[in-house]
Amino acid sequence: MRKWKVVVSDYIENDLDWEVEQFAKMDNVAFEHYQLKQAPKADLIAKIKDADIIVVNMATFDAEVIGALEKGVLLIRHGIGYDNVDVAACTANKIRFAYQPDYCGTEVAETAVALIMACVRKLFASLEVLKDASANQIWNFAPMGEVHRMFGQTLGLIGAGRIGGRVYRMLRNFGMKIMVCDPYLDERQKGALGIGEVYDLPTVLKEADIISLHTPLNSETRHLIDEPQLRMMKKSAILINTSRGGVVNTEALAKALREGWIAGAGIDVYEKEPPPPDMPLFSAPHVTLSAHIGWMSVEAGWDIRYKIMDDIQACVAGNPPKNTVNKEIDGVLGGKVYREL
Ligand SMILES: NC(=O)c1ccc[n+]([C@@H]2O[C@H](COP(=O)([O-])OP(=O)(O)OC[C@H]3O[C@@H](n4cnc5c(N)ncnc54)[C@H](O)[C@@H]3O)[C@@H](O)[C@H]2O)c1
């Protein structure tokens, strides 16, 4: 009987006791798990190089790490975004690369909506007003500045895939006009959401009151929002980012907030994670920051564990995972599901 070695390079769960228990019931699987998120590359390679199936959360799987896999047939990303994995290197090394696109879309959309509301309603800024009123026993709302109702405002969605599409559904009942910018929008998704016109980025940046980012991070979208784009936005506009930190130039955003080119921002994701203490948004005004919690919920946490276990069990049985990223691998492998060992 073929013995499979499954290795987790790094994980976000408190423990992997459930996985240990499941694999213990399978006598053809040996399971190891590590926390090598920021480990030196040599240490990462040493622990994964003889694995058949690897599960990665945040560790960097560049061409060198992927090239070091001696037996690897399947790499699984624990999550939706996969900018920490060199997809072309997986294909070049005949490794199937899978991801989990369907476990926390609702949670991320809820986080985007929460950030939009926190910014529009100035929820956190109002704490200072409350403390001041309590100390002086008189309300003074002047420091709140202008607050506007969301009803009637224009929401610009940059990316209307799984998560952007959910935000669209959630907010269309708020009486907002919604403008979508997504040059690659799937026709079925367009029809399902009832989106008529799709706009280009400058038009949405110029016209929207709230811009919410929902694109993947890739070479095209890195710093999609930089100085020129921030300068195109209305002075009263707010920017929400729950996608990937690298989609926005952090320095440019901090400058835009300090100099009043835009009115506010709600940010869940950072160019470097966790962000360093001198990350400029910590000292910028009018910004609501959360700790990359878009994905987080008890329900999503279990969903992704079950889905990854399903993919591993499918592989051990010779079947494909639910969602392959490098679909061209089918051609590279000549129709086989996994490369011969
Ligand atoms: N904050 C979190 O915790 C968290 C959790 C999961 C996912 N995410 C991130 O959310 C983002 C969206 O995920 P998703 O599942 O909706 O992805 P998706 O692939 O379903 O949708 C992405 C959409 O962006 C569009 N797009 C691509 N390039 C574009 C461009 N240049 N301009 C405009 N649109 C463009 C695509 O056509 C697609 O419709 C990803 O960056 C992902 O990493 C964040």
The ligand as a Tripos MOL2 file, in Angstrom:
@<TRIPOS>MOLECULE
LIG
   44    48     1     0     0
SMALL
NO_CHARGES

@<TRIPOS>ATOM
      1 N1         -9.7040   40.1420    4.4780 N.am      1 LIG1
      2 C1         -9.6960   38.8300    4.4820 C.2       1 LIG1
      3 O1         -9.6300   38.1810    5.5250 O.2       1 LIG1
      4 C2         -9.8160   38.0790    3.1820 C.ar      1 LIG1
      5 C3        -10.2580   36.7490    3.2110 C.ar      1 LIG1
      6 C4        -10.4300   36.0730    2.0040 C.ar      1 LIG1
      7 C5        -10.1210   36.7090    0.8030 C.ar      1 LIG1
      8 N2         -9.6550   37.9950    0.8090 N.ar      1 LIG1
      9 C6         -9.3090   38.6710   -0.4540 C.3       1 LIG1
     10 O2        -10.4970   39.1470   -1.0900 O.3       1 LIG1
     11 C7        -10.2020   39.3710   -2.4820 C.3       1 LIG1
     12 C8        -11.3690   38.9370   -3.3400 C.3       1 LIG1
     13 O3        -11.6160   37.5470   -3.1860 O.3       1 LIG1
     14 P1        -12.7860   36.8220   -4.0160 P.3       1 LIG1
     15 O4        -12.9750   35.4840   -3.3900 O.co2     1 LIG1
     16 O5        -13.9410   37.7110   -4.1740 O.co2     1 LIG1
     17 O6        -12.0560   36.6410   -5.4360 O.3       1 LIG1
     18 P2        -12.7730   36.3460   -6.8420 P.3       1 LIG1
     19 O7        -11.6860   35.7780   -7.6940 O.co2     1 LIG1
     20 O8        -14.0300   35.5900   -6.6640 O.co2     1 LIG1
     21 O9        -13.1540   37.8190   -7.3570 O.3       1 LIG1
     22 C9        -12.1860   38.7590   -7.7310 C.3       1 LIG1
     23 C10       -12.7950   39.6580   -8.7910 C.3       1 LIG1
     24 O10       -11.8350   40.6870   -9.0850 O.3       1 LIG1
     25 C11       -11.8910   40.9090  -10.4870 C.3       1 LIG1
     26 N3        -10.6810   41.5860  -10.9370 N.ar      1 LIG1
     27 C12        -9.4890   41.0420  -11.2600 C.ar      1 LIG1
     28 N4         -8.6250   41.9980  -11.6500 N.ar      1 LIG1
     29 C13        -9.3040   43.1680  -11.5760 C.ar      1 LIG1
     30 C14        -8.9440   44.5150  -11.8440 C.ar      1 LIG1
     31 N5         -7.7270   44.8520  -12.2930 N.pl3     1 LIG1
     32 N6         -9.8850   45.4860  -11.6490 N.ar      1 LIG1
     33 C15       -11.1360   45.1640  -11.2110 C.ar      1 LIG1
     34 N7        -11.5300   43.8960  -10.9490 N.ar      1 LIG1
     35 C16       -10.6100   42.9130  -11.1140 C.ar      1 LIG1
     36 C17       -12.0970   39.5370  -11.0920 C.3       1 LIG1
     37 O11       -12.6220   39.5950  -12.4020 O.3       1 LIG1
     38 C18       -13.0870   38.9110  -10.1020 C.3       1 LIG1
     39 O12       -14.4270   39.1140  -10.5050 O.3       1 LIG1
     40 C19        -8.8800   38.6390   -2.7440 C.3       1 LIG1
     41 O13        -7.8170   39.5930   -2.7870 O.3       1 LIG1
     42 C20        -8.6880   37.7770   -1.5160 C.3       1 LIG1
     43 O14        -7.3280   37.5230   -1.2520 O.3       1 LIG1
     44 C21        -9.5080   38.6910    1.9730 C.ar      1 LIG1
@<TRIPOS>BOND
     1     1     2 1
     2     2     3 2
     3     2     4 1
     4     4     5 ar
     5     4    44 ar
     6     5     6 ar
     7     6     7 ar
     8     7     8 ar
     9     8     9 1
    10     8    44 ar
    11     9    10 1
    12     9    42 1
    13    10    11 1
    14    11    12 1
    15    11    40 1
    16    12    13 1
    17    13    14 1
    18    14    15 2
    19    14    16 1
    20    14    17 1
    21    17    18 1
    22    18    19 2
    23    18    20 1
    24    18    21 1
    25    21    22 1
    26    22    23 1
    27    23    24 1
    28    23    38 1
    29    24    25 1
    30    25    26 1
    31    25    36 1
    32    26    27 ar
    33    26    35 ar
    34    27    28 ar
    35    28    29 ar
    36    29    30 ar
    37    29    35 ar
    38    30    31 1
    39    30    32 ar
    40    32    33 ar
    41    33    34 ar
    42    34    35 ar
    43    36    37 1
    44    36    38 1
    45    38    39 1
    46    40    41 1
    47    40    42 1
    48    42    43 1
@<TRIPOS>SUBSTRUCTURE
     1 LIG1         1 GROUP 0 **** ****
